[in-house]
Amino acid sequence: MNIAACIDHTVLKPTTLIADVEKLCAEAIHYQFAAVCVPPLFVKKSKELVAGSTVKVATVIGFPFGYSAIEAKVAEVVLAIIDGADELDVVINISAIKNNDWQFLANE
């Protein structure tokens, strides 16, 4: 089993540079990781960088705390798909979890 094929190589720091994304994608291709996970801003560029490889592009929705309104998360999902994201990591509202507001989470 190729463990690398189970790994999402990630850069989500708030100061992410295009150079970070270029390095991330090159490493993902070299080591044959399953995916790269990047901020939404870098989805299009990442798709270009991993084109022709088996590496997928993932991004985050509602990151990092899930505080965004449901409508904002839906808009983020739509834009990520338009930009070419293969996978979406959606952060549910952590405060709703802590408050046992399961109905809110079900609606989300």
C-alpha positions in Angstrom: 0.0 0.0 0.0 1.2 3.5 -0.9 0.7 5.5 2.2 1.5 8.7 0.3 -1.6 8.2 -1.8 -3.7 8.7 1.4 -2.2 12.0 2.3 -3.5 15.5 1.6 -0.5 17.8 1.5 -1.7 21.1 3.1 -0.8 24.8 3.4 -3.5 26.9 5.0 -1.5 29.5 6.9 -2.9 33.1 6.6 0.3 34.3 5.0 0.4 31.7 2.2 2.4 32.9 -0.8 2.2 31.6 -4.4 5.7 30.2 -3.8 4.3 28.1 -1.0 1.6 26.7 -3.3 4.1 26.0 -6.1 6.4 24.1 -3.6 3.4 22.2 -2.2 2.2 21.1 -5.6 5.6 20.1 -6.7 6.1 18.0 -3.6 2.6 16.4 -4.0 3.4 15.3 -7.5 6.9 14.1 -6.5 5.6 12.0 -3.6 2.3 11.1 -5.3 0.1 12.5 -2.5 -3.6 12.2 -2.9 -4.3 15.9 -2.9 -3.1 19.4 -2.1 -5.3 21.4 0.2 -5.0 25.2 -0.3 -6.9 28.4 0.5 -9.7 29.1 -1.9 -7.6 31.9 -3.5 -5.1 29.3 -4.8 -7.5 26.7 -6.2 -7.2 27.7 -9.9 -3.4 28.0 -9.7 -3.1 24.7 -8.0 -5.2 23.0 -10.7 -2.7 24.3 -13.3 0.3 23.2 -11.2 -1.0 19.6 -10.7 -2.4 19.2 -14.2 -1.4 15.9 -15.8 -0.8 14.2 -12.4 -3.1 12.2 -10.2 -3.0 14.8 -7.5 -6.4 16.4 -6.7 -7.0 19.9 -5.4 -8.9 20.4 -2.2 -9.9 23.6 -0.5 -11.6 24.7 2.7 -15.1 26.2 3.3 -15.9 28.2 6.4 -12.3 27.9 7.6 -11.1 27.9 10.3 -14.0 28.1 12.8 -17.1 27.5 10.7 -18.6 30.9 11.8 -19.7 31.9 8.3 -23.4 32.1 7.6 -24.8 29.1 5.7 -25.4 31.3 2.7 -21.7 32.4 2.7 -20.6 28.8 2.9 -22.9 27.9 -0.1 -21.3 30.8 -2.0 -17.8 29.5 -1.1 -18.8 26.0 -2.3 -20.0 27.4 -5.6 -16.9 29.4 -6.2 -14.6 26.6 -5.3 -16.3 24.3 -7.8 -16.2 26.9 -10.5 -12.4 27.3 -9.8 -12.0 23.5 -10.2 -11.7 22.1 -6.7 -11.9 18.4 -6.6 -12.6 18.1 -2.8 -14.1 20.5 -0.3 -13.3 20.4 3.4 -16.3 22.1 5.1 -15.9 23.4 8.6 -19.1 23.2 10.6 -19.9 25.8 13.2 -17.8 24.9 16.2 -19.9 27.1 18.6 -23.0 25.2 17.5 -21.3 22.0 18.4 -20.2 23.3 21.8 -23.8 24.5 22.5 -25.3 21.2 21.4 -27.3 23.1 18.7 -27.8 20.0 16.5 -30.8 21.6 14.7 -28.6 24.4 13.4 -26.0 21.9 12.3 -28.6 19.7 10.6 -29.8 22.8 8.7 -26.3 23.7 7.8 
